[in-house]
Each structure stands twice: as C-alpha cells, then as structure tokens.
Amino acid sequence: LRTNFSVIQKETGFVNGLIAVLHDNTEQEKIDMERREFVANVSHELRTPLTTMRSYLEALAEGAWRDEELAPNFLNVTQTETERMIRLVNDLLKLSKMDSGETELNKEMVDFKVFFNRIIDRFEMSKSQNVIFERDMPKSPYFVEIDTDKMTQVFDNIISNALKYSPDGGKVSFQVSEVDGLLQTKISDQGMGIPKENLDKIFDRFYRVDRARSREMGGTGLGLAISKEVINVHGGAIWAESDYGKGTTIFFTLPFETDDGGEWE
Ligand code: ADP
C-alpha cells in the first residue's frame, strides 16, 4: 500500500487542507514480481542446456570428433539437450497462448471411458518398465465435451510422471468415478511421493521438488502447469495428494453428461 499526501495551501501560505491518496499496489507488484521471476526461470532453463552443448561442441571441435567412441557420445548429449530446448519452447508457447486467451478449444463429445482406456492402452503397450496397471472404471458411460488433443496432453503428463517415479514392480492405478456431480479421475502411483508442503506448488510453472532429478529425466517443469490450465478451461479442477515416501495421487474433475446429446439416437 502506497500513500501520497498533498497539502492544499492558499497563496497566503495558510494550509487549509490535506489530501491523502491511497494506492493499492500489492496486486500489480505481485504480477510484476511473478513476471520477473518467470523471465529469470526461462533464461535459466535455456542457459543450462546451452552451456552444456557449448562445452561438448568445444570438446568436439578441439579434436574429440576424431575419437570414435567419444564423438557419438558427445553428439548424443547435444542432441538430447536440443530436444529438451525444443520441448521447453513448445511448452512455453502453449502456456503463453493460454495466458493470452488465444487458445481455441476444439471440443467434441466423447465417451470418457473409451477415451481414457485408449490412452492407458497406449502407455501399456509402450512402457519399458516393470509397472502394473490397474483400472477401475464406472459401468455406465459418461460423456464429456473436451478438446481431445489438449486433454491427451494432460493425461500424458500425469501418466508419464507416475511412470517416471514408479519403483520397479510398482502399481499405477487409474480410477474414474462420479463425485459431487462431476466426473473425477484419479491416477495414483507408488513412487517417492511429494512432501506435504510442496503439494500445491507442483502445478506452478518451473516448480520441481527435485530440480536435478527432473532435469535428468528430461522434464521441463511445465507439464503440470499446462495440465492445470487445460483442466481449468474445461471447467474442472486439478490437485494432488501424497503420502511422502509411499506414492502420489493426482485428481482432476470434469463436467459430464450422461448421454452424448446426439439427435439421431
Ligand atoms: P517435470 O517436467 O519436472 O516432470 P511437472 O510439471 O510434470 O514437471 O511436475 C512438476 C514436479 O512435480 C516434478 O518435477 C516432480 O517434482 C513433482 N511430481 C509430479 N508428479 C509426480 C509424481 N507422480 N511423483 C512424485 N513427484 C511428482
């Protein structure tokens, strides 16, 4: 809060009034601070892969390119870092589009269970870890009007996190149920979990519980922030619960209908 005082003074020099103007700067200051922090984060996130690439390229230029063993290895590192930067920039573009309200939702009515099962099937087919999947879906169909591409990203982010943090032989469970008039999806893993005090922050941009570990796994720190935006524009909510050391559960809700609204049936 900032206060400006003006003194009302007559030509004779007599003071006959005082005006106090109160400015509420807290909101604007908060926005400015967040913006500065965001720019600092983006710069940092880009500088890290760039400096790594520079040192590997320097080594190659100084002769490592002749070494049959080292060269492919060093090139591999620069490739991985380039890919991370592309992912990061793509994620940033997605967020900035959503921030400016430019994203148009390409909504269609889908049977949520069919949609969700298809995504789980894809992960089940391609997963390389020893992780068990468990599904618990409602019997009756639930229709949701969603942008399937954007919602697929949400599922991909949450499920790939669950897999990333799962121990060998761990279980990832998927559950869909109706709760308080909304369709609630629950995705749980038996990984390392998240300390209570960090639970809300994981949806913030660039927040990671363990920065080094996330980076090592190729994360951008933006996956859950994007997921939150997508769920919000669909009229739902997203949150996390965790038993630290035992596992994490991500919940999100979506409005639903019990029929697809089709005119021909
Ligand atoms: P990242 O690219 O780092 O995975 P996300 O936005 O997807 O970024 O997640 C933010 C952070 O939340 C992660 O870095 C990690 O610390 C934490 N996190 C997310 N999902 C899980 C999970 N299933 N188990 C443990 N930690 C998780």
py3Dmol code that shows the C-alpha trace and the ligand (Angstrom):
import py3Dmol

protein = """\
ATOM      1  CA  LEU A   1       0.000   0.000   0.000  1.00  0.00           C
ATOM      2  CA  ARG A   2       1.398   3.385  -1.006  1.00  0.00           C
ATOM      3  CA  THR A   3       0.081   6.688   0.355  1.00  0.00           C
ATOM      4  CA  ASN A   4       0.537  10.081  -1.309  1.00  0.00           C
ATOM      5  CA  PHE A   5      -0.141  13.270   0.660  1.00  0.00           C
ATOM      6  CA  SER A   6      -0.831  16.629  -0.981  1.00  0.00           C
ATOM      7  CA  VAL A   7      -1.066  19.766   1.017  1.00  0.00           C
ATOM      8  CA  ILE A   8      -3.648  22.333  -0.027  1.00  0.00           C
ATOM      9  CA  GLN A   9      -2.141  25.699   0.624  1.00  0.00           C
ATOM     10  CA  LYS A  10      -3.548  29.113  -0.019  1.00  0.00           C
ATOM     11  CA  GLU A  11      -1.493  31.880  -1.666  1.00  0.00           C
ATOM     12  CA  THR A  12      -1.206  33.448   1.726  1.00  0.00           C
ATOM     13  CA  GLY A  13       0.583  30.359   2.939  1.00  0.00           C
ATOM     14  CA  PHE A  14      -2.209  29.040   5.105  1.00  0.00           C
ATOM     15  CA  VAL A  15      -2.701  25.358   4.923  1.00  0.00           C
ATOM     16  CA  ASN A  16      -6.375  24.591   4.766  1.00  0.00           C
ATOM     17  CA  GLY A  17      -6.499  21.037   3.617  1.00  0.00           C
ATOM     18  CA  LEU A  18      -4.740  17.772   3.154  1.00  0.00           C
ATOM     19  CA  ILE A  19      -5.464  15.146   0.533  1.00  0.00           C
ATOM     20  CA  ALA A  20      -4.373  11.592   1.121  1.00  0.00           C
ATOM     21  CA  VAL A  21      -4.424   9.200  -1.834  1.00  0.00           C
ATOM     22  CA  LEU A  22      -4.091   5.504  -1.101  1.00  0.00           C
ATOM     23  CA  HIS A  23      -2.814   3.267  -3.881  1.00  0.00           C
ATOM     24  CA  ASP A  24      -3.228  -0.439  -3.652  1.00  0.00           C
ATOM     25  CA  ASN A  25      -0.076  -1.617  -5.340  1.00  0.00           C
ATOM     26  CA  THR A  26       0.022  -5.088  -3.928  1.00  0.00           C
ATOM     27  CA  GLU A  27      -1.711  -6.786  -6.891  1.00  0.00           C
ATOM     28  CA  GLN A  28       0.369  -5.002  -9.527  1.00  0.00           C
ATOM     29  CA  GLU A  29       3.575  -5.604  -7.600  1.00  0.00           C
ATOM     30  CA  LYS A  30       2.747  -9.276  -7.331  1.00  0.00           C
ATOM     31  CA  ILE A  31       2.175  -9.522 -11.090  1.00  0.00           C
ATOM     32  CA  ASP A  32       5.443  -7.663 -11.790  1.00  0.00           C
ATOM     33  CA  MET A  33       7.340  -9.899  -9.432  1.00  0.00           C
ATOM     34  CA  GLU A  34       5.881 -13.043 -10.976  1.00  0.00           C
ATOM     35  CA  ARG A  35       6.754 -11.800 -14.436  1.00  0.00           C
ATOM     36  CA  ARG A  36      10.360 -11.103 -13.422  1.00  0.00           C
ATOM     37  CA  GLU A  37      10.626 -14.474 -11.783  1.00  0.00           C
ATOM     38  CA  PHE A  38       9.205 -16.157 -14.869  1.00  0.00           C
ATOM     39  CA  VAL A  39      11.704 -14.471 -17.203  1.00  0.00           C
ATOM     40  CA  ALA A  40      14.549 -15.406 -14.851  1.00  0.00           C
ATOM     41  CA  ASN A  41      13.332 -19.012 -14.817  1.00  0.00           C
ATOM     42  CA  VAL A  42      13.032 -19.221 -18.600  1.00  0.00           C
ATOM     43  CA  SER A  43      16.530 -17.757 -19.035  1.00  0.00           C
ATOM     44  CA  HIS A  44      17.963 -20.187 -16.545  1.00  0.00           C
ATOM     45  CA  GLU A  45      16.186 -23.160 -18.109  1.00  0.00           C
ATOM     46  CA  LEU A  46      17.557 -22.259 -21.536  1.00  0.00           C
ATOM     47  CA  ARG A  47      21.040 -21.388 -20.357  1.00  0.00           C
ATOM     48  CA  THR A  48      21.630 -24.771 -18.747  1.00  0.00           C
ATOM     49  CA  PRO A  49      21.247 -26.875 -21.921  1.00  0.00           C
ATOM     50  CA  LEU A  50      23.051 -24.213 -23.949  1.00  0.00           C
ATOM     51  CA  THR A  51      26.153 -24.188 -21.738  1.00  0.00           C
ATOM     52  CA  THR A  52      26.188 -27.981 -21.717  1.00  0.00           C
ATOM     53  CA  MET A  53      26.033 -28.013 -25.504  1.00  0.00           C
ATOM     54  CA  ARG A  54      28.747 -25.404 -25.773  1.00  0.00           C
ATOM     55  CA  SER A  55      31.209 -27.425 -23.758  1.00  0.00           C
ATOM     56  CA  TYR A  56      30.525 -30.628 -25.672  1.00  0.00           C
ATOM     57  CA  LEU A  57      30.789 -28.835 -29.007  1.00  0.00           C
ATOM     58  CA  GLU A  58      34.036 -27.213 -27.898  1.00  0.00           C
ATOM     59  CA  ALA A  59      35.453 -30.599 -26.979  1.00  0.00           C
ATOM     60  CA  LEU A  60      34.398 -31.992 -30.352  1.00  0.00           C
ATOM     61  CA  ALA A  61      35.919 -29.037 -32.193  1.00  0.00           C
ATOM     62  CA  GLU A  62      39.162 -29.444 -30.253  1.00  0.00           C
ATOM     63  CA  GLY A  63      39.616 -32.959 -31.549  1.00  0.00           C
ATOM     64  CA  ALA A  64      37.126 -35.249 -29.826  1.00  0.00           C
ATOM     65  CA  TRP A  65      35.420 -35.627 -33.215  1.00  0.00           C
ATOM     66  CA  ARG A  66      38.291 -37.949 -34.182  1.00  0.00           C
ATOM     67  CA  ASP A  67      37.623 -40.263 -31.282  1.00  0.00           C
ATOM     68  CA  GLU A  68      35.292 -42.993 -32.461  1.00  0.00           C
ATOM     69  CA  GLU A  69      33.987 -43.673 -29.009  1.00  0.00           C
ATOM     70  CA  LEU A  70      33.687 -40.164 -27.637  1.00  0.00           C
ATOM     71  CA  ALA A  71      32.278 -38.425 -30.691  1.00  0.00           C
ATOM     72  CA  PRO A  72      28.934 -40.273 -30.970  1.00  0.00           C
ATOM     73  CA  ASN A  73      28.531 -39.925 -27.234  1.00  0.00           C
ATOM     74  CA  PHE A  74      29.123 -36.167 -27.251  1.00  0.00           C
ATOM     75  CA  LEU A  75      26.825 -35.697 -30.231  1.00  0.00           C
ATOM     76  CA  ASN A  76      24.178 -37.643 -28.416  1.00  0.00           C
ATOM     77  CA  VAL A  77      24.353 -35.241 -25.470  1.00  0.00           C
ATOM     78  CA  THR A  78      23.959 -32.187 -27.707  1.00  0.00           C
ATOM     79  CA  GLN A  79      21.008 -33.870 -29.396  1.00  0.00           C
ATOM     80  CA  THR A  80      19.298 -34.622 -26.094  1.00  0.00           C
ATOM     81  CA  GLU A  81      19.813 -31.047 -24.937  1.00  0.00           C
ATOM     82  CA  THR A  82      18.474 -29.661 -28.216  1.00  0.00           C
ATOM     83  CA  GLU A  83      15.391 -31.809 -27.877  1.00  0.00           C
ATOM     84  CA  ARG A  84      14.853 -30.580 -24.341  1.00  0.00           C
ATOM     85  CA  MET A  85      15.058 -26.976 -25.510  1.00  0.00           C
ATOM     86  CA  ILE A  86      12.519 -27.653 -28.247  1.00  0.00           C
ATOM     87  CA  ARG A  87      10.182 -29.233 -25.688  1.00  0.00           C
ATOM     88  CA  LEU A  88      10.675 -26.297 -23.381  1.00  0.00           C
ATOM     89  CA  VAL A  89       9.968 -23.696 -26.060  1.00  0.00           C
ATOM     90  CA  ASN A  90       6.909 -25.628 -27.245  1.00  0.00           C
ATOM     91  CA  ASP A  91       5.601 -25.806 -23.675  1.00  0.00           C
ATOM     92  CA  LEU A  92       6.224 -22.092 -23.221  1.00  0.00           C
ATOM     93  CA  LEU A  93       4.336 -21.313 -26.406  1.00  0.00           C
ATOM     94  CA  LYS A  94       1.402 -23.418 -25.256  1.00  0.00           C
ATOM     95  CA  LEU A  95       1.307 -21.582 -21.938  1.00  0.00           C
ATOM     96  CA  SER A  96       1.618 -18.138 -23.471  1.00  0.00           C
ATOM     97  CA  LYS A  97      -1.218 -18.942 -25.884  1.00  0.00           C
ATOM     98  CA  MET A  98      -3.397 -19.995 -22.987  1.00  0.00           C
ATOM     99  CA  ASP A  99      -2.401 -16.920 -20.971  1.00  0.00           C
ATOM    100  CA  SER A 100      -3.471 -14.588 -23.730  1.00  0.00           C
ATOM    101  CA  GLY A 101      -6.760 -16.436 -24.090  1.00  0.00           C
ATOM    102  CA  GLU A 102      -5.847 -17.252 -27.692  1.00  0.00           C
ATOM    103  CA  THR A 103      -6.330 -20.971 -27.411  1.00  0.00           C
ATOM    104  CA  GLU A 104      -9.468 -22.133 -29.050  1.00  0.00           C
ATOM    105  CA  LEU A 105     -10.841 -25.327 -27.694  1.00  0.00           C
ATOM    106  CA  ASN A 106     -11.651 -27.847 -30.346  1.00  0.00           C
ATOM    107  CA  LYS A 107     -14.358 -29.527 -28.364  1.00  0.00           C
ATOM    108  CA  GLU A 108     -16.076 -32.767 -29.153  1.00  0.00           C
ATOM    109  CA  MET A 109     -18.348 -35.055 -27.188  1.00  0.00           C
ATOM    110  CA  VAL A 110     -16.582 -38.276 -26.242  1.00  0.00           C
ATOM    111  CA  ASP A 111     -17.268 -41.280 -24.082  1.00  0.00           C
ATOM    112  CA  PHE A 112     -14.727 -40.601 -21.350  1.00  0.00           C
ATOM    113  CA  LYS A 113     -14.096 -44.238 -20.525  1.00  0.00           C
ATOM    114  CA  VAL A 114     -13.314 -45.139 -24.141  1.00  0.00           C
ATOM    115  CA  PHE A 115     -11.051 -42.097 -24.467  1.00  0.00           C
ATOM    116  CA  PHE A 116      -9.197 -42.789 -21.199  1.00  0.00           C
ATOM    117  CA  ASN A 117      -8.809 -46.545 -21.843  1.00  0.00           C
ATOM    118  CA  ARG A 118      -7.275 -45.840 -25.226  1.00  0.00           C
ATOM    119  CA  ILE A 119      -4.623 -43.630 -23.604  1.00  0.00           C
ATOM    120  CA  ILE A 120      -3.869 -46.195 -20.909  1.00  0.00           C
ATOM    121  CA  ASP A 121      -3.595 -48.908 -23.616  1.00  0.00           C
ATOM    122  CA  ARG A 122      -1.033 -46.814 -25.456  1.00  0.00           C
ATOM    123  CA  PHE A 123       1.111 -46.497 -22.306  1.00  0.00           C
ATOM    124  CA  GLU A 124       0.666 -50.177 -21.519  1.00  0.00           C
ATOM    125  CA  MET A 125       1.907 -51.135 -24.990  1.00  0.00           C
ATOM    126  CA  SER A 126       4.952 -48.876 -24.933  1.00  0.00           C
ATOM    127  CA  LYS A 127       6.101 -48.925 -21.329  1.00  0.00           C
ATOM    128  CA  SER A 128       9.544 -50.342 -20.806  1.00  0.00           C
ATOM    129  CA  GLN A 129       9.404 -50.561 -17.020  1.00  0.00           C
ATOM    130  CA  ASN A 130       8.042 -53.307 -14.881  1.00  0.00           C
ATOM    131  CA  VAL A 131       4.944 -51.467 -13.663  1.00  0.00           C
ATOM    132  CA  ILE A 132       1.489 -52.908 -13.173  1.00  0.00           C
ATOM    133  CA  PHE A 133      -1.564 -51.003 -14.395  1.00  0.00           C
ATOM    134  CA  GLU A 134      -4.874 -51.254 -12.617  1.00  0.00           C
ATOM    135  CA  ARG A 135      -8.119 -49.747 -13.923  1.00  0.00           C
ATOM    136  CA  ASP A 136     -11.331 -49.027 -12.118  1.00  0.00           C
ATOM    137  CA  MET A 137     -13.939 -47.519 -14.423  1.00  0.00           C
ATOM    138  CA  PRO A 138     -17.656 -46.952 -13.930  1.00  0.00           C
ATOM    139  CA  LYS A 139     -20.048 -49.332 -15.716  1.00  0.00           C
ATOM    140  CA  SER A 140     -22.255 -46.720 -17.323  1.00  0.00           C
ATOM    141  CA  PRO A 141     -20.921 -44.310 -19.952  1.00  0.00           C
ATOM    142  CA  TYR A 142     -20.027 -40.730 -19.089  1.00  0.00           C
ATOM    143  CA  PHE A 143     -19.815 -38.184 -21.876  1.00  0.00           C
ATOM    144  CA  VAL A 144     -17.512 -35.204 -21.679  1.00  0.00           C
ATOM    145  CA  GLU A 145     -17.171 -32.330 -24.098  1.00  0.00           C
ATOM    146  CA  ILE A 146     -13.432 -31.879 -24.403  1.00  0.00           C
ATOM    147  CA  ASP A 147     -10.600 -30.812 -26.645  1.00  0.00           C
ATOM    148  CA  THR A 148      -9.200 -34.311 -27.096  1.00  0.00           C
ATOM    149  CA  ASP A 149      -5.692 -33.171 -28.133  1.00  0.00           C
ATOM    150  CA  LYS A 150      -5.306 -30.942 -25.102  1.00  0.00           C
ATOM    151  CA  MET A 151      -6.803 -33.486 -22.734  1.00  0.00           C
ATOM    152  CA  THR A 152      -4.475 -36.137 -24.168  1.00  0.00           C
ATOM    153  CA  GLN A 153      -1.562 -33.900 -23.145  1.00  0.00           C
ATOM    154  CA  VAL A 154      -2.945 -33.711 -19.628  1.00  0.00           C
ATOM    155  CA  PHE A 155      -3.139 -37.496 -19.374  1.00  0.00           C
ATOM    156  CA  ASP A 156       0.297 -37.892 -20.951  1.00  0.00           C
ATOM    157  CA  ASN A 157       1.851 -35.507 -18.433  1.00  0.00           C
ATOM    158  CA  ILE A 158       0.274 -37.149 -15.420  1.00  0.00           C
ATOM    159  CA  ILE A 159       0.824 -40.742 -16.532  1.00  0.00           C
ATOM    160  CA  SER A 160       4.409 -40.187 -17.621  1.00  0.00           C
ATOM    161  CA  ASN A 161       5.140 -38.594 -14.241  1.00  0.00           C
ATOM    162  CA  ALA A 162       3.537 -41.572 -12.493  1.00  0.00           C
ATOM    163  CA  LEU A 163       5.750 -43.915 -14.524  1.00  0.00           C
ATOM    164  CA  LYS A 164       8.878 -41.808 -14.032  1.00  0.00           C
ATOM    165  CA  TYR A 165       8.571 -42.006 -10.282  1.00  0.00           C
ATOM    166  CA  SER A 166       7.317 -45.604 -10.034  1.00  0.00           C
ATOM    167  CA  PRO A 167       9.574 -48.172  -8.411  1.00  0.00           C
ATOM    168  CA  ASP A 168      10.279 -51.469 -10.158  1.00  0.00           C
ATOM    169  CA  GLY A 169       7.177 -53.658  -9.854  1.00  0.00           C
ATOM    170  CA  GLY A 170       5.112 -50.699  -8.664  1.00  0.00           C
ATOM    171  CA  LYS A 171       1.428 -50.247  -9.389  1.00  0.00           C
ATOM    172  CA  VAL A 172      -0.150 -47.333 -11.236  1.00  0.00           C
ATOM    173  CA  SER A 173      -3.893 -47.201 -10.777  1.00  0.00           C
ATOM    174  CA  PHE A 174      -6.493 -45.357 -12.800  1.00  0.00           C
ATOM    175  CA  GLN A 175      -9.896 -44.653 -11.378  1.00  0.00           C
ATOM    176  CA  VAL A 176     -12.897 -42.778 -12.691  1.00  0.00           C
ATOM    177  CA  SER A 177     -15.957 -42.058 -10.590  1.00  0.00           C
ATOM    178  CA  GLU A 178     -18.759 -39.564 -10.147  1.00  0.00           C
ATOM    179  CA  VAL A 179     -18.161 -37.281  -7.172  1.00  0.00           C
ATOM    180  CA  ASP A 180     -20.373 -34.323  -6.249  1.00  0.00           C
ATOM    181  CA  GLY A 181     -21.865 -34.017  -9.709  1.00  0.00           C
ATOM    182  CA  LEU A 182     -18.508 -34.071 -11.506  1.00  0.00           C
ATOM    183  CA  LEU A 183     -16.520 -36.808 -13.162  1.00  0.00           C
ATOM    184  CA  GLN A 184     -13.412 -37.407 -11.073  1.00  0.00           C
ATOM    185  CA  THR A 185     -10.270 -39.030 -12.424  1.00  0.00           C
ATOM    186  CA  LYS A 186      -7.669 -40.348 -10.053  1.00  0.00           C
ATOM    187  CA  ILE A 187      -4.200 -41.507 -11.102  1.00  0.00           C
ATOM    188  CA  SER A 188      -2.031 -43.000  -8.361  1.00  0.00           C
ATOM    189  CA  ASP A 189       1.488 -44.323  -8.207  1.00  0.00           C
ATOM    190  CA  GLN A 190       3.648 -45.935  -5.556  1.00  0.00           C
ATOM    191  CA  GLY A 191       6.654 -43.713  -6.135  1.00  0.00           C
ATOM    192  CA  MET A 192       8.644 -41.461  -3.844  1.00  0.00           C
ATOM    193  CA  GLY A 193       5.747 -39.102  -3.226  1.00  0.00           C
ATOM    194  CA  ILE A 194       5.807 -35.356  -2.615  1.00  0.00           C
ATOM    195  CA  PRO A 195       6.277 -33.626   0.758  1.00  0.00           C
ATOM    196  CA  LYS A 196       3.020 -32.051   2.007  1.00  0.00           C
ATOM    197  CA  GLU A 197       4.335 -28.505   1.907  1.00  0.00           C
ATOM    198  CA  ASN A 198       5.142 -28.816  -1.807  1.00  0.00           C
ATOM    199  CA  LEU A 199       1.879 -30.373  -2.948  1.00  0.00           C
ATOM    200  CA  ASP A 200       0.221 -27.205  -4.264  1.00  0.00           C
ATOM    201  CA  LYS A 201       3.391 -25.878  -5.820  1.00  0.00           C
ATOM    202  CA  ILE A 202       3.827 -28.732  -8.291  1.00  0.00           C
ATOM    203  CA  PHE A 203       1.231 -27.025 -10.512  1.00  0.00           C
ATOM    204  CA  ASP A 204       3.344 -23.829 -10.627  1.00  0.00           C
ATOM    205  CA  ARG A 205       5.483 -23.088 -13.641  1.00  0.00           C
ATOM    206  CA  PHE A 206       9.003 -24.488 -13.341  1.00  0.00           C
ATOM    207  CA  TYR A 207       8.428 -25.830  -9.879  1.00  0.00           C
ATOM    208  CA  ARG A 208      10.105 -29.173  -9.239  1.00  0.00           C
ATOM    209  CA  VAL A 209      10.571 -30.892  -5.932  1.00  0.00           C
ATOM    210  CA  ASP A 210      13.954 -32.070  -7.118  1.00  0.00           C
ATOM    211  CA  ARG A 211      15.293 -29.885  -9.883  1.00  0.00           C
ATOM    212  CA  ALA A 212      18.293 -32.020 -10.780  1.00  0.00           C
ATOM    213  CA  ARG A 213      16.263 -35.194 -10.880  1.00  0.00           C
ATOM    214  CA  SER A 214      13.518 -33.700 -13.028  1.00  0.00           C
ATOM    215  CA  ARG A 215      16.090 -32.383 -15.482  1.00  0.00           C
ATOM    216  CA  GLU A 216      17.842 -35.719 -15.569  1.00  0.00           C
ATOM    217  CA  MET A 217      14.555 -37.277 -16.611  1.00  0.00           C
ATOM    218  CA  GLY A 218      14.076 -34.725 -19.356  1.00  0.00           C
ATOM    219  CA  GLY A 219      11.312 -32.766 -17.640  1.00  0.00           C
ATOM    220  CA  THR A 220      10.630 -29.116 -18.412  1.00  0.00           C
ATOM    221  CA  GLY A 221       8.856 -28.364 -15.136  1.00  0.00           C
ATOM    222  CA  LEU A 222       5.879 -27.108 -17.131  1.00  0.00           C
ATOM    223  CA  GLY A 223       3.830 -30.278 -17.632  1.00  0.00           C
ATOM    224  CA  LEU A 224       1.551 -29.892 -14.634  1.00  0.00           C
ATOM    225  CA  ALA A 225       1.249 -26.113 -15.109  1.00  0.00           C
ATOM    226  CA  ILE A 226      -0.067 -26.748 -18.624  1.00  0.00           C
ATOM    227  CA  SER A 227      -2.335 -29.517 -17.326  1.00  0.00           C
ATOM    228  CA  LYS A 228      -3.814 -27.142 -14.778  1.00  0.00           C
ATOM    229  CA  GLU A 229      -4.589 -24.519 -17.437  1.00  0.00           C
ATOM    230  CA  VAL A 230      -6.216 -27.113 -19.678  1.00  0.00           C
ATOM    231  CA  ILE A 231      -8.358 -28.549 -16.876  1.00  0.00           C
ATOM    232  CA  ASN A 232      -9.371 -25.042 -15.789  1.00  0.00           C
ATOM    233  CA  VAL A 233     -10.553 -24.018 -19.253  1.00  0.00           C
ATOM    234  CA  HIS A 234     -12.630 -27.193 -19.311  1.00  0.00           C
ATOM    235  CA  GLY A 235     -14.394 -26.115 -16.141  1.00  0.00           C
ATOM    236  CA  GLY A 236     -12.654 -28.613 -13.867  1.00  0.00           C
ATOM    237  CA  ALA A 237     -10.113 -28.601 -11.054  1.00  0.00           C
ATOM    238  CA  ILE A 238      -6.841 -30.457 -10.508  1.00  0.00           C
ATOM    239  CA  TRP A 239      -4.989 -31.232  -7.285  1.00  0.00           C
ATOM    240  CA  ALA A 240      -2.586 -33.702  -5.725  1.00  0.00           C
ATOM    241  CA  GLU A 241      -2.405 -35.816  -2.611  1.00  0.00           C
ATOM    242  CA  SER A 242       0.613 -37.708  -1.437  1.00  0.00           C
ATOM    243  CA  ASP A 243       1.881 -39.947   1.250  1.00  0.00           C
ATOM    244  CA  TYR A 244       5.519 -38.909   1.286  1.00  0.00           C
ATOM    245  CA  GLY A 245       7.660 -41.921   0.513  1.00  0.00           C
ATOM    246  CA  LYS A 246       4.677 -44.063  -0.449  1.00  0.00           C
ATOM    247  CA  GLY A 247       3.150 -42.547  -3.539  1.00  0.00           C
ATOM    248  CA  THR A 248       1.312 -39.738  -5.248  1.00  0.00           C
ATOM    249  CA  THR A 249      -2.243 -39.318  -6.487  1.00  0.00           C
ATOM    250  CA  ILE A 250      -3.303 -36.704  -8.998  1.00  0.00           C
ATOM    251  CA  PHE A 251      -7.017 -35.911  -9.084  1.00  0.00           C
ATOM    252  CA  PHE A 252      -8.927 -33.884 -11.612  1.00  0.00           C
ATOM    253  CA  THR A 253     -12.573 -33.233 -12.287  1.00  0.00           C
ATOM    254  CA  LEU A 254     -14.581 -32.508 -15.417  1.00  0.00           C
ATOM    255  CA  PRO A 255     -18.219 -31.653 -16.014  1.00  0.00           C
ATOM    256  CA  PHE A 256     -20.073 -34.512 -17.723  1.00  0.00           C
ATOM    257  CA  GLU A 257     -23.327 -35.560 -19.345  1.00  0.00           C
ATOM    258  CA  THR A 258     -24.957 -38.939 -19.205  1.00  0.00           C
ATOM    259  CA  ASP A 259     -25.811 -39.029 -22.919  1.00  0.00           C
ATOM    260  CA  ASP A 260     -23.928 -37.753 -25.922  1.00  0.00           C
ATOM    261  CA  GLY A 261     -26.642 -35.283 -26.884  1.00  0.00           C
ATOM    262  CA  GLY A 262     -26.890 -36.932 -30.322  1.00  0.00           C
ATOM    263  CA  GLU A 263     -30.024 -36.140 -32.300  1.00  0.00           C
ATOM    264  CA  TRP A 264     -30.176 -39.396 -34.201  1.00  0.00           C
ATOM    265  CA  GLU A 265     -30.473 -41.842 -31.389  1.00  0.00           C
TER     266      GLU A 265
END
"""
ligand_1 = """\
27
ADP
P 8.526 -32.171 -14.776
O 8.819 -31.828 -16.176
O 9.619 -31.808 -13.831
O 8.008 -33.567 -14.598
P 5.823 -31.393 -13.994
O 5.143 -30.075 -14.081
O 5.232 -32.535 -14.759
O 7.340 -31.151 -14.393
O 5.914 -31.814 -12.463
C 6.424 -30.887 -11.515
C 7.111 -31.600 -10.364
O 6.151 -32.282 -9.565
C 8.110 -32.673 -10.767
O 9.367 -32.138 -11.047
C 8.143 -33.550 -9.521
O 8.998 -32.965 -8.542
C 6.719 -33.451 -8.995
N 5.886 -34.617 -9.410
C 4.945 -34.641 -10.372
N 4.352 -35.848 -10.461
C 4.934 -36.626 -9.519
C 4.764 -37.987 -9.089
N 3.865 -38.795 -9.671
N 5.534 -38.419 -8.062
C 6.445 -37.608 -7.476
N 6.660 -36.329 -7.834
C 5.924 -35.832 -8.834
"""
view = py3Dmol.view(width=600, height=400)
view.addModel(protein, "pdb")
view.setStyle({"model": 0}, {"cartoon": {"style": "trace"}})
view.addModel(ligand_1, "xyz")
view.setStyle({"model": 1}, {"stick": {}})
view.zoomTo()
view.show()
